[in-house]
């Protein structure tokens, strides 16, 4: 396993519901444009911890099977303690900007059509980054103290506490992961 016994401090911030879906193997896909302060999304680190965020989660932007799992929070809210349950290798980054490609990806992610439409309209000159993630679950999730350095609308953070990656198990077996990646690439290229 590539990730074994590494001291990882970099984390990718993503909605907690998305991190949960990735960690449970319900998806391997993220759609990103970057944070407000970023000019497009760029993969800066891999592997990374998956850092769950809550502030911008909105049930009405999720597919129905995920919407009822989200509780809206006030702007600026964050938990005092954050649980890190998984890390990921970002295996593919594909840029898409057509509505047809995005529509074809609907079965592979957690967001609904309104969220996708909003993402495409926001900074419309920047394509949407489609990421495939090979996710590994920690045997024992680690809880870290929230730091103000983790706040704000940004994709990448550097954790102030190292989390050792020596007890990880892949969420999906190799063949299942490769099959899903191949399906996603085919959908994008044929849409």
ROSE-4610 file (N, C-alpha, C; in Angstrom, 1 decimal, always signed):
// ROSE-4610
residu = [X/X/X/X/X/X/X/X/X/X/X/X/X/X/X/X/X/X/X/X/X/X/X/X/X/X/X/X/X/X/X/X/X/X/X/X/X/X/X/X/X/X/X/X/X/X/X/X/X/X/X/X/X/X/X/X/X/X/X/X/X/X/X/X/X/X/X/X/X/X/X/X/X/X/X/X/X/X/X/X/X/X/X/X/X/X/X/X/X/X/X/X/X/X/X/X/X/X/X/X/X/X/X/X/X/X/X/X/X/X/X/X/X/X/X/X/X/X/X/X/X/X/X/X/X/X/X/X/X/X/X/X/X/X/X/X/X/X/X/X/X/X/X/X/X/X/X/X/X/X/X/X/X/X/X/X/X/X/X/X/X/X/X/X/X/X/X/X/X/X/X/X/X/X/X/X/X/X/X/X/X/X/X/X/X/X/X/X/X/X/X/X/X/X/X/X/X/X/X/X/X/X/X/X/X/X/X/X/X/X/X/X/X/X/X/X/X/X/X/X/X/X/X/X/X/X/X/X/X/X/X/X/X/X/X/X/X/X/X/X/X/X/X/X/X/X/X/X/X/X/X/X/X/X/X/X/X/X/X/X/X/X/X/X/X/X/X/X/X/X/X/X/X/X/X/X/X/X/X/X/X/X/X/X/X/X/X/X/X/X/X/X/X/X/X/X/X/X/X/X/X/X/X/X/X/X/X/X/X/X/X/X/X/X/X/X/X/X/X/X/X/X/X/X/X/X/X/X/X/X/X/X/X/X/X/X/X/X/X/X/X/X/X/X/X/X/X/X/X/X/X/X/X/X/X/X/X/X/X/X/X/X/X/X/X/X/X/X/X/X/X/X/X/X/X/X/X/X/X/X/X/X/X/X/X/X/X/X/X/X/X/X/X/X/X/X/X/X/X/X/X/X/X/X/X/X/X/X/X/X/X/X/X/X/X/X/X/X/X/X/X/X/X/X/X/X/X/X/X/X/X/X/X/X/X/X/X/X/X/X/X/X/X/X/X/X/X/X/X/X/X/X/X/X/X/X/X/X/X/X/X/X/X/X/X/X/X/X/X/X/X/X/X/X/X/X/X/X/X/X/X/X/X/X/X/X/X/X/X/X/X/X/X/X/X/X/X/X/X/X/X/X/X/X/X/X/X/X/X/X/X/X/X/X/X/X/X/X/X/X/X/X/X/X/X/X/X/X/X/X/X/X/X/X/X/X/X/X/X/X/X/X/X/X/X/X/X/X/X/X/X/X/X/X/X/X/X/X/X/X/X/X/X/X/X/X/X/X/X/X/X/X/X]
num = [1/1/1/2/2/2/3/3/3/4/4/4/5/5/5/6/6/6/7/7/7/8/8/8/9/9/9/10/10/10/11/11/11/12/12/12/13/13/13/14/14/14/15/15/15/16/16/16/17/17/17/18/18/18/19/19/19/20/20/20/21/21/21/22/22/22/23/23/23/24/24/24/25/25/25/26/26/26/27/27/27/28/28/28/29/29/29/30/30/30/31/31/31/32/32/32/33/33/33/34/34/34/35/35/35/36/36/36/37/37/37/38/38/38/39/39/39/40/40/40/41/41/41/42/42/42/43/43/43/44/44/44/45/45/45/46/46/46/47/47/47/48/48/48/49/49/49/50/50/50/51/51/51/52/52/52/53/53/53/54/54/54/55/55/55/56/56/56/57/57/57/58/58/58/59/59/59/60/60/60/61/61/61/62/62/62/63/63/63/64/64/64/65/65/65/66/66/66/67/67/67/68/68/68/69/69/69/70/70/70/71/71/71/72/72/72/73/73/73/74/74/74/75/75/75/76/76/76/77/77/77/78/78/78/79/79/79/80/80/80/81/81/81/82/82/82/83/83/83/84/84/84/85/85/85/86/86/86/87/87/87/88/88/88/89/89/89/90/90/90/91/91/91/92/92/92/93/93/93/94/94/94/95/95/95/96/96/96/97/97/97/98/98/98/99/99/99/100/100/100/101/101/101/102/102/102/103/103/103/104/104/104/105/105/105/106/106/106/107/107/107/108/108/108/109/109/109/110/110/110/111/111/111/112/112/112/113/113/113/114/114/114/115/115/115/116/116/116/117/117/117/118/118/118/119/119/119/120/120/120/121/121/121/122/122/122/123/123/123/124/124/124/125/125/125/126/126/126/127/127/127/128/128/128/129/129/129/130/130/130/131/131/131/132/132/132/133/133/133/134/134/134/135/135/135/136/136/136/137/137/137/138/138/138/139/139/139/140/140/140/141/141/141/142/142/142/143/143/143/144/144/144/145/145/145/146/146/146/147/147/147/148/148/148/149/149/149/150/150/150/151/151/151/152/152/152/153/153/153/154/154/154/155/155/155/156/156/156/157/157/157/158/158/158/159/159/159/160/160/160/161/161/161/162/162/162/163/163/163/164/164/164/165/165/165/166/166/166/167/167/167/168/168/168/169/169/169/170/170/170/171/171/171/172/172/172/173/173/173/174/174/174/175/175/175/176/176/176/177/177/177/178/178/178/179/179/179/180/180/180/181/181/181/182/182/182/183/183/183/184/184/184/185/185/185/186/186/186/187/187/187/188/188/188/189/189/189/190/190/190/191/191/191]
x = [+0.9/+0.0/+0.9/+0.6/+1.4/+1.4/+0.3/+0.1/+0.7/+1.1/+1.4/+2.6/+2.4/+3.5/+4.0/+3.1/+3.5/+3.0/+3.6/+3.2/+2.5/+1.2/+0.5/+0.0/+0.1/-0.5/-1.4/-1.3/-2.2/-3.6/-4.6/-5.9/-6.7/-7.7/-8.6/-9.9/-10.4/-11.6/-12.8/-13.8/-15.0/-16.2/-17.4/-18.6/-18.5/-18.9/-18.9/-19.7/-20.8/-21.6/-20.9/-20.1/-19.3/-18.1/-17.5/-16.4/-17.0/-18.2/-18.9/-19.1/-19.7/-20.0/-18.7/-17.6/-16.3/-15.8/-15.9/-15.4/-16.2/-17.5/-18.3/-18.2/-17.5/-17.4/-18.7/-19.5/-20.7/-20.4/-19.2/-18.8/-17.2/-16.7/-15.2/-14.9/-16.0/-16.0/-16.2/-15.4/-15.7/-15.7/-16.5/-16.6/-16.2/-15.1/-14.6/-14.3/-14.4/-14.0/-13.0/-12.8/-11.9/-12.7/-12.0/-12.6/-12.7/-13.4/-13.6/-12.3/-11.3/-10.0/-9.1/-9.5/-8.7/-9.2/-8.2/-8.6/-8.6/-9.7/-9.8/-9.2/-9.5/-9.1/-7.8/-6.8/-5.6/-5.3/-4.9/-4.5/-3.1/-3.0/-1.7/-1.0/-1.8/-1.2/-1.9/-1.2/-1.8/-0.7/-1.0/-2.3/-2.6/-3.9/-4.4/-5.4/-5.5/-6.6/-7.9/-9.0/-10.3/-10.8/-10.9/-11.3/-12.8/-13.7/-15.1/-15.4/-16.2/-16.6/-18.2/-18.8/-20.2/-20.9/-20.1/-20.8/-21.6/-21.1/-21.8/-22.7/-22.8/-23.7/-25.2/-25.9/-27.3/-28.0/-29.0/-29.8/-30.4/-30.8/-31.5/-30.6/-29.3/-28.3/-27.8/-28.4/-27.9/-29.0/-28.6/-29.5/-30.3/-31.6/-32.5/-31.9/-31.2/-30.7/-29.6/-29.1/-28.1/-28.7/-29.7/-30.2/-30.7/-31.3/-31.9/-30.8/-29.5/-28.4/-27.7/-28.1/-27.4/-28.3/-27.6/-28.3/-27.6/-28.3/-27.7/-27.2/-26.1/-25.5/-25.3/-25.1/-24.9/-23.6/-23.6/-22.4/-21.3/-20.1/-19.0/-18.9/-19.9/-19.9/-18.9/-18.3/-17.4/-17.4/-17.1/-17.0/-15.7/-15.7/-14.5/-13.4/-13.9/-13.1/-13.6/-12.6/-12.9/-12.4/-13.2/-12.8/-12.4/-11.2/-10.6/-10.7/-11.4/-11.7/-11.0/-10.5/-10.0/-9.0/-8.3/-7.4/-7.6/-7.0/-7.3/-6.1/-5.9/-5.0/-5.9/-5.6/-6.3/-5.7/-6.5/-5.9/-6.1/-7.2/-7.5/-8.0/-7.6/-8.3/-8.6/-9.9/-10.4/-11.2/-11.0/-11.7/-12.9/-14.1/-15.3/-16.0/-16.6/-17.3/-18.7/-19.0/-20.3/-21.3/-22.5/-23.7/-23.9/-23.7/-23.9/-23.0/-21.7/-20.8/-21.2/-21.5/-21.9/-23.2/-24.2/-25.4/-25.1/-24.2/-23.9/-23.2/-22.6/-21.9/-22.9/-24.1/-25.1/-25.1/-25.1/-25.1/-23.9/-22.8/-21.5/-21.2/-22.0/-21.7/-23.0/-22.8/-23.9/-24.7/-24.3/-24.9/-26.1/-27.1/-28.2/-28.0/-28.9/-28.8/-28.6/-29.3/-29.2/-27.8/-27.2/-25.8/-24.9/-25.0/-24.2/-24.3/-25.6/-25.9/-25.2/-25.3/-24.7/-23.2/-22.6/-21.2/-20.7/-21.4/-21.1/-21.2/-22.2/-22.4/-21.3/-20.9/-20.0/-18.6/-18.0/-16.7/-16.9/-17.8/-18.2/-17.0/-16.0/-14.9/-13.9/-14.1/-13.3/-14.0/-13.4/-14.1/-14.2/-15.1/-15.3/-14.2/-13.6/-12.6/-13.3/-13.2/-13.7/-12.6/-12.7/-11.6/-12.1/-11.2/-11.5/-10.5/-11.0/-10.2/-10.2/-9.0/-8.9/-8.8/-9.9/-10.0/-9.6/-9.0/-8.5/-9.1/-9.7/-10.3/-9.3/-9.2/-8.4/-9.1/-8.3/-8.8/-9.5/-8.8/-9.4/-9.4/-10.6/-10.6/-9.9/-9.3/-8.5/-9.3/-9.3/-10.0/-8.9/-9.0/-8.1/-8.8/-8.1/-8.7/-8.8/-10.0/-10.2/-9.2/-8.7/-7.8/-8.4/-8.3/-8.8/-8.1/-6.9/-6.2/-6.9/-7.8/-8.6/-9.8/-10.2/-11.4/-11.3/-12.4/-12.4/-12.7/-13.0/-13.4/-12.2/-11.5/-10.4/-10.4/-9.7/-9.7/-8.7/-7.5/-6.4/-6.0/-5.7/-5.2/-4.1/-3.2/-2.1/-2.5/-2.7/-3.1/-2.0/-2.3/-1.3/-0.9/-1.7/-1.3/-1.1/+0.0/+0.2/-0.7/-1.2/-1.9/-1.2/-0.8/+0.0/-0.9/-0.5/-1.3/-0.9/-0.6/-0.1/-1.2/-2.4/-3.5/-4.7/-4.5/-5.4/-5.9/-7.2/-7.7/-8.4/-8.2/-8.9/-10.4/-11.2/-12.6/-13.1/-12.5/-12.9/-11.7/-12.0/-10.9/-10.4/-9.2/-8.5/-9.4/-9.9/-10.7/-12.0/-12.7/-13.9/-13.6/-12.5/-12.1/-11.8/-10.9/-10.5/-11.8/-12.7/-13.9/-14.7/-14.8/-15.6/-14.8/-13.5/-12.8/-13.0/-12.9/-13.1/-14.4/-15.5/-16.8/-16.9/-16.4/-16.4/-15.7/-14.5/-13.8/-14.5/-15.2/-16.0/-17.2/-17.8/-19.0/-18.5/-17.4/-16.9/-16.5/-15.9/-15.4/-16.5/-17.6/-18.6/-19.8/-19.8/-20.9/-20.7]
y = [-1.2/+0.0/+1.2/+2.2/+3.4/+4.3/+4.3/+5.2/+4.7/+3.5/+2.9/+3.7/+4.0/+4.5/+5.9/+6.7/+8.1/+9.0/+10.1/+11.1/+12.2/+12.2/+13.1/+14.2/+15.4/+16.6/+17.4/+17.1/+17.9/+17.2/+18.1/+17.7/+18.4/+17.7/+18.3/+18.5/+19.8/+20.1/+19.8/+19.1/+18.8/+18.7/+18.9/+18.7/+17.4/+17.4/+16.2/+15.1/+15.4/+14.3/+13.7/+14.4/+13.9/+13.0/+13.5/+12.7/+11.4/+11.4/+10.2/+9.2/+9.7/+8.9/+8.3/+9.1/+8.5/+7.4/+7.7/+6.8/+5.5/+5.6/+4.4/+3.6/+4.2/+3.6/+3.8/+4.7/+5.0/+5.8/+6.5/+7.2/+7.3/+7.5/+7.7/+9.1/+9.9/+11.1/+12.3/+13.4/+14.7/+15.7/+16.7/+17.7/+19.0/+19.7/+20.8/+22.0/+23.2/+24.4/+25.2/+24.8/+25.5/+26.4/+26.9/+27.9/+29.3/+30.1/+31.5/+32.2/+31.9/+32.6/+32.0/+30.9/+30.1/+30.4/+30.4/+30.6/+29.2/+28.5/+27.2/+26.2/+24.9/+23.9/+23.2/+23.1/+22.4/+21.3/+20.2/+19.2/+19.6/+20.0/+20.4/+19.3/+18.3/+17.2/+15.9/+14.8/+13.5/+12.5/+11.7/+11.5/+12.6/+12.7/+13.7/+13.1/+13.7/+13.4/+14.0/+13.4/+14.0/+14.7/+16.0/+16.9/+17.3/+16.9/+17.2/+18.6/+19.3/+20.6/+20.6/+21.6/+21.6/+22.9/+24.0/+25.3/+25.4/+25.0/+25.3/+24.1/+23.1/+21.9/+22.4/+22.1/+22.4/+21.2/+20.7/+19.6/+19.7/+20.9/+21.1/+21.0/+20.9/+20.8/+19.3/+18.4/+17.0/+16.1/+15.0/+14.0/+13.5/+13.1/+12.8/+11.8/+10.8/+9.8/+10.4/+11.5/+12.2/+13.4/+14.0/+15.3/+15.2/+14.1/+13.9/+13.6/+13.5/+13.2/+14.5/+15.6/+16.9/+17.8/+18.4/+19.4/+20.7/+21.7/+23.0/+23.7/+24.4/+25.1/+26.6/+27.4/+28.8/+29.1/+30.2/+30.6/+30.8/+30.3/+30.4/+29.3/+28.4/+27.4/+26.3/+25.7/+24.6/+23.8/+22.5/+21.8/+22.1/+22.0/+22.3/+21.1/+20.0/+18.8/+18.2/+17.8/+17.3/+15.8/+15.0/+13.6/+13.3/+12.8/+12.4/+10.9/+10.4/+8.9/+8.3/+9.1/+8.5/+9.5/+8.9/+9.6/+9.1/+9.8/+9.4/+9.8/+8.9/+9.3/+9.8/+11.0/+11.5/+10.9/+10.0/+9.2/+9.8/+10.6/+11.2/+12.6/+13.5/+14.8/+15.1/+15.3/+15.5/+16.8/+17.7/+18.9/+18.8/+19.2/+19.2/+20.5/+20.9/+22.2/+22.1/+20.9/+20.7/+20.2/+20.7/+20.2/+18.7/+18.3/+16.9/+16.0/+16.4/+15.5/+15.5/+16.6/+16.7/+15.8/+16.0/+15.2/+13.7/+13.3/+11.9/+11.3/+12.2/+11.8/+11.7/+12.1/+12.2/+10.9/+9.7/+8.5/+8.3/+9.1/+8.8/+9.8/+10.8/+11.7/+12.0/+12.8/+13.0/+14.3/+15.2/+16.5/+16.4/+17.3/+17.2/+18.2/+18.3/+19.1/+20.6/+21.1/+22.5/+22.8/+22.0/+22.2/+22.2/+21.3/+21.2/+22.5/+22.9/+24.1/+25.3/+25.4/+26.5/+26.5/+25.3/+25.2/+25.6/+25.2/+25.6/+27.1/+27.7/+29.2/+30.0/+29.5/+30.3/+30.2/+31.3/+31.4/+30.5/+30.9/+30.1/+29.9/+30.7/+30.5/+29.4/+28.9/+27.8/+26.5/+25.5/+24.2/+23.5/+22.6/+21.8/+20.7/+20.5/+19.4/+18.2/+17.1/+15.8/+15.0/+14.7/+13.9/+12.5/+11.5/+10.2/+10.0/+9.4/+9.3/+7.8/+7.3/+6.0/+6.2/+5.8/+6.2/+5.0/+5.4/+4.4/+4.9/+3.9/+4.2/+3.9/+4.8/+4.5/+3.5/+2.6/+1.5/+2.2/+3.2/+4.0/+5.5/+6.1/+7.5/+8.3/+9.4/+10.3/+11.6/+12.1/+13.4/+14.4/+15.6/+16.6/+17.9/+18.8/+20.1/+21.0/+21.7/+22.6/+23.8/+24.3/+25.5/+26.5/+27.8/+28.8/+28.8/+28.2/+28.1/+27.2/+26.3/+25.4/+26.1/+27.3/+27.9/+28.6/+29.1/+29.9/+28.9/+29.6/+28.8/+28.5/+27.5/+27.0/+25.5/+25.0/+23.5/+22.8/+23.4/+22.7/+23.3/+22.4/+22.9/+22.0/+22.5/+21.8/+21.6/+20.3/+20.0/+20.3/+20.8/+21.2/+19.9/+18.9/+17.6/+16.6/+15.8/+14.7/+13.6/+12.9/+11.7/+10.6/+9.6/+8.5/+7.6/+7.2/+6.4/+4.9/+4.4/+3.0/+2.0/+2.4/+1.4/+1.8/+1.6/+2.0/+0.7/+0.7/-0.3/+0.4/-0.2/+0.4/+0.2/+1.3/+1.2/+0.3/+0.3/-0.6/-1.5/-2.7/-3.5/-3.0/-3.3/-2.8/-2.9/-4.1/-4.3/-3.5/-3.3/-2.5/-1.1/-0.6/+0.8/+1.1/+0.2/+0.4/+0.4/-0.5/-0.6/+0.7/+1.3/+2.6/+3.7/+3.8/+4.8/+4.7/+3.5/+3.3/+3.7/+3.4/+3.8/+5.3/+6.0/+7.5/+8.1/+7.6/+8.1/+7.9/+6.7/+6.4/+7.4/+7.6/+8.6/+10.0/+10.4/+11.7/+11.8/+10.8/+10.9/+10.7/+10.0/+9.8/+10.7/+11.6/+12.6/+13.8]
z = [+0.0/+0.0/+0.0/-0.9/-1.1/+0.2/+0.9/+2.0/+3.3/+3.5/+4.7/+5.4/+6.7/+7.5/+7.1/+6.4/+6.1/+7.1/+7.3/+8.2/+7.3/+7.2/+6.3/+7.2/+6.6/+7.3/+6.4/+5.1/+4.1/+4.1/+4.0/+3.9/+2.9/+2.3/+1.3/+2.1/+2.1/+2.7/+1.8/+2.3/+1.5/+2.5/+2.0/+2.8/+3.5/+4.8/+5.6/+5.0/+4.3/+3.7/+2.6/+1.8/+0.8/+1.3/+2.4/+3.0/+3.5/+4.1/+4.6/+3.4/+2.3/+1.2/+0.6/+0.5/+0.1/+1.0/+2.3/+3.3/+3.4/+3.0/+3.0/+1.6/+0.7/-0.7/-1.5/-1.2/-2.0/-3.2/-3.2/-4.4/-4.4/-5.5/-5.6/-6.3/-6.4/-7.3/-6.5/-6.8/-6.3/-7.5/-7.4/-8.4/-7.8/-8.3/-7.6/-8.5/-8.0/-8.7/-7.9/-6.7/-5.8/-4.8/-3.8/-2.9/-3.5/-2.7/-3.2/-3.5/-2.6/-2.8/-3.9/-4.4/-5.4/-6.8/-7.7/-9.1/-9.8/-9.7/-10.2/-9.2/-9.5/-8.5/-9.1/-8.2/-8.6/-7.5/-8.0/-7.0/-6.5/-5.2/-4.7/-3.9/-3.4/-2.7/-2.9/-2.8/-2.9/-2.4/-1.4/-0.7/+0.3/+0.7/+1.6/+2.6/+3.7/+4.6/+4.1/+4.3/+4.0/+5.2/+5.1/+6.2/+6.0/+6.9/+6.8/+7.2/+6.3/+6.7/+6.7/+7.4/+7.6/+7.1/+7.1/+6.9/+5.7/+4.5/+3.3/+2.8/+3.6/+3.3/+3.3/+2.2/+2.1/+1.6/+2.3/+1.9/+0.5/+0.2/-1.1/-2.3/-2.1/-3.2/-3.3/-2.6/-2.6/-3.3/-3.8/-4.2/-3.0/-3.2/-2.1/-1.1/-1.5/-0.5/+0.4/+0.1/+1.0/+1.7/+1.1/+1.7/+3.1/+3.5/+4.8/+5.9/+5.4/+6.3/+6.8/+6.2/+6.4/+7.3/+8.3/+9.1/+8.8/+8.4/+8.1/+9.4/+9.3/+10.4/+10.0/+11.0/+10.8/+10.1/+9.4/+8.7/+9.8/+9.5/+10.4/+11.5/+11.6/+12.6/+12.2/+13.2/+13.0/+14.3/+14.3/+15.6/+16.3/+17.6/+18.3/+18.1/+17.8/+17.5/+16.2/+15.4/+14.0/+13.9/+13.5/+13.3/+11.9/+11.8/+10.5/+10.4/+9.4/+9.4/+8.1/+7.2/+6.0/+5.2/+4.4/+3.5/+2.1/+1.1/-0.3/-1.1/-2.2/-3.3/-4.4/-4.9/-6.0/-7.3/-7.9/-9.0/-10.4/-10.5/-11.8/-11.6/-12.4/-12.5/-13.9/-14.2/-15.5/-15.5/-16.5/-16.5/-17.5/-17.0/-17.9/-17.8/-18.9/-18.9/-19.6/-20.1/-20.8/-19.9/-20.1/-19.3/-19.6/-20.8/-21.2/-20.4/-20.3/-19.5/-18.0/-17.5/-16.1/-15.8/-16.8/-16.6/-16.7/-17.5/-17.6/-16.3/-15.5/-14.3/-13.1/-13.3/-12.2/-11.3/-11.8/-11.0/-10.1/-10.4/-9.7/-8.6/-8.3/-7.2/-6.4/-5.4/-4.4/-4.6/-5.5/-5.7/-6.7/-6.5/-7.5/-8.6/-9.5/-10.7/-10.4/-9.3/-8.9/-8.5/-7.7/-7.3/-8.4/-9.4/-10.5/-11.4/-11.6/-12.4/-11.7/-10.4/-9.6/-9.8/-9.7/-9.8/-11.2/-12.3/-13.6/-13.9/-13.3/-13.4/-12.7/-11.5/-10.7/-11.4/-11.6/-12.4/-13.6/-14.5/-15.6/-16.6/-16.6/-17.5/-17.0/-15.8/-15.2/-15.3/-15.9/-16.0/-14.6/-14.5/-13.3/-13.3/-12.1/-12.0/-11.5/-12.2/-11.8/-11.2/-9.9/-9.3/-9.0/-9.2/-8.7/-7.5/-6.4/-5.2/-4.8/-4.6/-4.0/-2.5/-1.8/-0.4/+0.5/+1.6/+2.6/+4.0/+4.7/+6.0/+7.1/+8.1/+9.3/+10.1/+10.6/+11.5/+12.7/+13.3/+14.4/+14.0/+13.7/+13.3/+14.4/+13.9/+14.8/+15.0/+16.2/+16.5/+16.8/+16.0/+16.2/+16.6/+17.2/+17.7/+16.5/+16.3/+15.3/+15.5/+14.4/+14.4/+13.4/+13.8/+12.9/+11.5/+11.5/+10.2/+9.3/+9.8/+8.9/+8.3/+8.8/+8.4/+7.0/+6.6/+5.3/+4.1/+3.0/+1.9/+1.0/+1.4/+0.6/+0.6/-0.4/-0.6/+0.2/+0.4/+1.0/+2.4/+3.3/+4.6/+5.0/+5.9/+6.5/+7.9/+8.3/+9.7/+10.6/+11.8/+12.8/+13.6/+13.4/+14.1/+13.0/+13.1/+12.1/+12.5/+11.5/+11.7/+11.0/+11.7/+11.1/+10.3/+9.1/+8.2/+8.2/+9.3/+9.3/+9.5/+9.8/+9.9/+9.0/+7.7/+6.7/+6.0/+5.6/+4.7/+3.6/+2.4/+1.2/+1.3/+1.0/+1.0/+0.0/-1.2/-2.3/-2.7/-3.1/-3.7/-5.0/-5.3/-6.5/-7.8/-8.1/-9.3/-9.3/-8.2/-8.1/-8.3/-7.7/-7.9/-9.4/-10.0/-11.4/-12.3/-12.0/-12.8/-12.8/-11.6/-11.4/-12.1/-12.0/-12.7/-14.2/-14.7/-16.2/-16.6/-15.9/-16.2/-16.3/-15.3/-15.2/-16.4/-16.7/-17.9/-19.2/-19.3/-20.5/-20.6/-19.5/-19.5/-19.9/-19.4/-19.8/-21.2/-21.7/-23.1/-24.1/-23.8/-24.7/-24.6/-23.7/-23.5/-24.4]
